[in-house]
Amino acid sequence: MAKRDYYEILGVAKNATEDDLKKAYRKLAMKYHPDRNPDSKDAEEKFKEVKEAYEMLTDPAKRDAYDRFGHAGVDPNAGGFPGGAGGQGFGGFADVFGDIFGDIFGGQRGAGGGRSNVYRGADLRYAMEVTLEQAAHGYTSEIRVPSWEECETCRGSGAKPGTKPKVCQSCGGQGAVRVQQGFFSIQQTCPTCRGSGKVIPEPCTTCEGVGRVKKNKTLEVKIPAGIDDGMRIRSAGNGEPGINGGPPGDLYVEIRVKEHPVFQRDGDDLHCEVPIGITTAALGGMVQIPTLSGRAEIELPEGTQSGKQFRLRGKGIKGIRSSYPGDLYAHIVVETPVRLNEKQKQMLRELDALLKDPKHSPQTRGWMDRVKDFFQ
């Protein structure tokens, strides 16, 4: 059976770049990999066909011979081309195949391959409690967070003073080793040095070979005015340090606003309850209202009912992303007198008798009318 064109097998043009070839190969190798198609002979044959095409076209000498003479130019029985199937061109194939194998099985490549064992440090989270006043007006505070610092004894090498780390003999300092499984060549992190490329025969007693020691550091945190509960402040680079020279993570300060004894926050608005006596509710008058910036007054009209709401514009909180401050809503609560003596009770009975006229209790009259309609 005549062999198919290598470019046709990979689905690329004849002027395809090395990256084009690699992308095409990765896609097809993932599709036809025997481990993904365990019972398919057709997939196995196509996988071998794709593998052969990639091997040939990623080797410059083989590709040149193939472009000039076709399959005859790369036929090992015909001779004339440098490097057989396991020759110079195999390195590039093994590298990309290591990537494919890692994609299928979730593996990671070592420091000597296409990927690196350099990792970014983990992010840290710090919960910080603030009062409503501090959240509204802004606040600056110092916090103590755990931190890893270079060991002063070994100066970060991890080795006992007077000794040095040595090149890992298992991987030759590459941080990765190749494992041969059948015709597969798989690259994985070196189990001896765990990807660092070095081993420490005599670890530092202070840091136990880590090269770092855990300490606490003090950071200044600026809480912007208007911040709300649940928001986070990012402190770049103050998370855990990276591995093998990787960048550090970040510190996220999560804001927790304490419950306030007077106000409840709703976005940029504030709400509060204002208790008043029945006399003030009936006769009206001036009532003082607390705000975050001092005191304010509102005038109650005669006959103010419990639940009446008064709005004080601009007395709320100016949020971080707001152009104007919110409002303060005062909710009136008419208190019923308690612990009355006999004289006070008698006076209330007399007052109640004088207020029997329905015009003094319009809500009660309306409610009674609705009840009568309900039972008819």
N, C-alpha and C positions, 0 to 999 in steps of 0.2 A: 504493500500500500504506500502510495506517495505521501511524503511528509508534508504537513501544512506549513505555510509561511509563518515565520516566527512573529513578524509584525501583526499578522492577522490573528494569531493565537492570543496575543496580548491586547489586541484591539487598539493599536496605536499607529501613528503615521511613521513613515521611514525617517523623518527628521525629528523624531521624538527625542526629548532630552532625557538625561538620567533620572531626573525627578519624575518625568512622565512615565518612564518604565517602572520605576519603583511604585508609584501610585497604582498603575494598572496591575502589577504583580500582587501587591497587597490585597487588592479587591478580589482578584480571582483565586488567590491562594486561600483566603478566608472562605470563599464560596465552596471550593472543591477539596478542602483539607480532609484527609481520611478520618481524622477524629471527629469531624462533624458529619461525615457520611460513612459510618462504619460498615454498612452492608452494600455499598454501591461500588461495583467494579468500574463503572463508567466514570464516576467522580475521581477514583484513584488514577485512572489513565489520564484524565484531563489535568489532574494535579501534576503528574509527572511531565506532561506536555508543556504546561505553563512554566514549571520549574526549569526545564531544559531551555525554553525560549528566553527566559530571563537571564539564565547563566550566560548564554551566548551573546546576547545583545548588550549586557553590561560590561563585558570584557572588550576593550577597544580593539585589540588585535583580531579577536574572533568576529566582532561586528564588521570590521573592515573587510575581512575575508568573506564573510557571508554576503555583504552587500555587492561584492565583486563577482563571486562565483556561486552564490546560492548555497544549498546544503552540501554540495561537493567541497566547498571551501572550508567547511568545519567538520567534515567527516573524519574521525580519528583514523579510520582504516586507509583513508587517502593520504594522510600526512600533510605536512606543510603549514599547519597552524600552531602557534605556540600555546602550550598549556592545555592539558586534557581537562576532563570534567572536574578533576580535583586539583587543577593547577592554579594559576594566578587569579583567574576570574572567580574562584570559589569564595574568596574572602568577602567580596561585596555581596554575593548571594547569601552567605552565612549571616552577615550583619542584618540584612533586611529580613531574612527568615527568622532570626531571633526576635525581631519586632513583631512578626506575624504570630509566632508562637506565644509571645507575651500577651498579645491582644486576645488570643483564644483562651488562655489559661490564667490570665490575670497576673502574670509574672512581671518583674521589673528588671531592667538590665543594670549592669554594674557600671562602675566609673570608667571602665575601659571601652564601653560600647557606645551606642548612639544616645543612650540616656545617661543621666548622671545621678550619683548618690548624694547630690547636694540638695538638701531639703530646707524649705522655709520653716522657721520656728512656729509653734502653735500660738494661736491668739489666747489671751487671758481675759477673764471677765471679773469685774469688781462691782459689787452692789453698793451704792452710796445713798444714804438717807439724807434728805434735806427737808427743811420746813417749807411751808407754802410761801412765807415771806422771802426766804432765800431763793426759791424758784422764781418768784415774781420779779425780784430786784437784781438777781445775779449774786454770785457767791464765789469766793476763792478759798480753797481748802487744800490741805496736804494729806496725802494718803500713803500708807506703807504697803508695798506689794512685794511678793517673792521675786527674786531675781537670781540668775546664774552669772557668776563673774569668773574671770580667769583665775586659775589657782596660782597663788603667789609662790608656792613652793616649787612647782615644776614649770611655772610660766606658761601654762597651757599645753605642754607637750604630753602630759599624762604619765611621763616616765619619772622614775626615781632620780633625784639630783645626782649627776655624775654618769647617768646612763642616757641612752637615746632610743627612740622607737626604731624598729628594724623593718625592712621591706618584707612584706608577707611572702613566704616561699610558695604558698599554694597558688597565688594568682600573679606573682611577680610584680606586685605593686599596682596592678591594674584595677583591683577592687571587684573583678568579675572573673569567672571561670567558665569554660565551655564544657558541656556535657554531651557526649555522643550517644544518641538513641537511634539505632538503625542507621538510616541515611539522613537523619536529622542532626544538625549541630545546634545546640541550644546554649545561649549565654545567660548566666544567672549570677546573682550577687555571691561573692565569695563567702562561704560559711565560716572561714577561719577569721578573717579580719572584718567581716560584715560590711564590706564595701569601702572601707577606709584605705586599703592598700598597705596598711602598716600593722604591725603587732608590737605589743609592749611587754618584753620579757620581765621587767621589774617595774611594776606599777608604782606610782607615787602614793605614799601612805596617806597623804592629806586628802586627795580627791579620789583615791582608789582607781587611778588610771583614766578617769573621765576628762581631766584637764580643766574642770570647772568646779566651783563650789557654790552651794546655794546660800544666798544672803537676802536680806530685805533692803529695799531701797525706798527712799522718800520722793514722791512726785507731787508737784503742784498742779492742782486741777482747777480750771476756771469754769464755773457753771454760768453759762450765758443767761441773761435776764429773759424770762418768759418760757423757760424750759418746762416740759410737762412730764408727768409720771410715765415711766416706761421708755423714755428717750435715752439714747446712748451718745456718749462722747468718746471719740476715737483718739487715742494717744499713740501715734505711729512709732513703731520700733521699740515699744516698751513691753512687748510680749516675751515669750520664751525665745532664746537664741536659736539660730539655725543650726543644722547639722552639716558637718564637713564644709564650713565656710558659707553656708546658706544665709539669707537675710533673716533678721529676727521677725517674729510675729508682732501683732499690735495688741494694745490694751484697750478694752472697751469698758468704760465706766457707765453702768446702768443706773439711771436715776430712779429713786423711790421716794415719792413725796409723802411725808407723814400726814396722817389724818389731822385736820385742823379742828379746834374746838368750836369755831364759829362759822367758818365758810366751807362750802363745797364748790369745787371747781368743775366747770363744764366747758372744756375748750378754753376760750379766752374770757368767758363769763364767770361771775361768782354768784352764789346764792347763799342767803342766810335767813334764818327765822327771827322775827322780831315780836316777842311776847308783849302784849299790852293788857291793861285791866279793862273791865266792862265799862267803867265810867269814861275812860279815854275813848274807847270804841264808840260809845254812845254820843259823847259831847264833842269829840274831835280834839285836835290840839297838835302841838309840835312834839315830834319824837326824834331822839338822836339815833343815828344809824352808824355802826362801826364800818370803816373801810380800811384797806391796807395802807392808805396814806394819811390816816387820821379819822376824825369824826365828821359826819355830815348830818343834816337835819331834813326831815320830810314833814309836811303838814298833812295830818289825817283829817278827812272831812267828817262831819257828823254821821253817825250810823255806819261806821266802817265795820265790815263783816270779817270774820276769821277766814283766812285764805286769800284775802285781797293782796294783790301784788303791786309793788311800786318799783319803778325802774330808775336807776341812777346811771345816766350815760357816762361812759368813760371811766367808771370806777372799778372796772374789772382788771384784767391782766393783758398787757401787750405781749402777744406770743412772739416766738422767734421769727416766724415768717409773716407776721401781721404788720400792717401799716398803722393801725390804730388800736388802742386798747379796747377790750370788751366792756361789758356793762355789769353792774351789780344789781341783782334782783332781791328786794326785801319782801319776804312773805310774812304777812301779819298773822299772828296767832293770838286770839282773844282767850285770855285765861279765865277759868271759872274759879271763884274764891273757894278756899279750903280752910278747914279748922276754924269755923265761925263759932263765936260765942252765942249765947241765947239772944242777947240784945240785937246782934247783927242779923241773926236769922229772922227775928221779928220784923226788923226794918225791911228786909228783903221780901217778906210776905206782904207787907203793906205796899211796897213798891210794885210787886207783882199784881196786886189787886188794881192798882192804878193803871197798869199797862195792859189790862185785859182787852182794851179796844184793839181790833185787828189791824188798825192802821199803824200801830206801833211795831207789829211783827209781820211785815208783808210776806216774808218767805214762809213763815208758819201757816199763814192763811192760804197761800197757794198750795202748799204741801197737803193741807187738810182737804182742799177741794179735789186734788188729784186722787187722794185715798178714797174719798166718797165715790168718785167716778169709777174707781177700780172695783169696788164691791157692789156696784149696781148691776 
